[in-house]
Amino acid sequence: MARAKEASLVLDTDVAGRRDAFNPAELFLASIAACMIKGIDRVTPLLNFKLRGVEVRLTAVRQDAPPLILRVDYELIVDTDEDDGRLDLLHRNVRKYGTISNTVAAATVLEGVIRRRVVHATA
């Protein structure tokens, strides 16, 4: 169990695994996603950037021996009507000011893209 402030989180430290908890690699990826979302929440008012929502998708490439995360790839999917230049500006700000993402990028490859959510019309 990990505790911070008034929150607690069950950790999957069982060798057999637990379906009801994040294992260390999943927790690592979740912290990167949370950092990016928090960064977006922080900079959107400063940039006067309008969005309806954001999704972060992450994939890690793991080496078995020795155990190591070789790279993390991400996709930021933003539901917005802002133009491509403004979307790129948001991405640059998220990458520049994220404590966790900058720490990860200093230790391994962290690469990704930002794109607009595509809404499919229904007939």
N, C-alpha and C positions, 0 to 999 in steps of 0.2 A: 504494500500500500504506500503510495506517495501522497504527501500532504503539503499544501501551500495555501496560505491565507485560510479561508474557510472551505476550501475544496479538497476532495480526496479522489484518488484514481487508483483502481485496481491494476496492478502490473502483471503481465504474463511472464513469470520467471520459471515456470514449470518446464522441464525438459520435454515433456509430452505435449506441451502447449495447452492453452485455454482458449475456448471460443468466446468467452465473455470478457476478454481483456486484450489490450494492445501488447504485442511483444516489443522488445527494444527497437527493432528495425521499423515497425509500424509507428511507434511513438516518435522516432527520429523523423520520419516523413511527415507525420501529423504536425510536428513542431515547425517544420519548414512551411507547410501550408498555412498554419496559423499566423506565422510571421508575415507571410505575403498578404494575407487577408487583412491583418492589422495595419500593415503598411498602406494598403489601398484605402482603408477607412481613415487613416491619418492624413493622406495627401489629397484625397478627392475634394475636401472643402478648400484647401489651399489653391488647387488648380481649377476650382469651380467646374469640376468634372462630374457630369451627371451619369449615374448608372442605376440599374434596377436590381442588379445582383452580380455575384461573381462565383466562379467555381474554380478550384485548383485540382488538377490531376497530376499525380507524381508517379514516377517509375524509378526504381533503383536497380542498378546492375551490381550484383554481389559476387565477390570472389570467395571461394570456399577455403583455400589454404594459402596463406593464413586468411581467416575471415576478415573481410574488408568490403566496404561499399566503394566501388570503383567510380561510380558516377550517379548523379541524380538528374533525370530529365523531367521537366514540368511543362504544363500547358495551363495558362491563365485564360479562362473563358469569361468574358465580360459581356453582360447584357446592357448594351448602351447604344445610343444613336450618335455618339461622338465620332468625328472623322478619324481616319487612320493615323494622321499625325498626332492627334491628341491621345489616341490609344498607345502609340509608341512612347509618348511623353510619360504616360502613366507607368508603363513598363520600366522605363529608365529610372523613374523615381522609386519604384518598388525595389529594384535591384540595388540602387545606390544606398538606401537608408535602412535596410533590413538587418537587424543584429544577427539573427539566426542564419538567414540566407547568406550574409557576408562571411560569417564564421565557417559555414559549410563550404562556400566557394573557395575559401583559403585552404581548405583541407582536401577537397576532391573536386571533380568536375561538376559544376552546376550549370546546366544549360536549359533554355526553354524559350517558349514563344508566348505571345499574347494574341488572342484573337477575339473577334466579336461573336457572341452567341448567334447562331443561325436559327431563325424561327421558321419552321416548316408550315406552310399553309395547309389547312385541312379542307377537304371538299365536302 
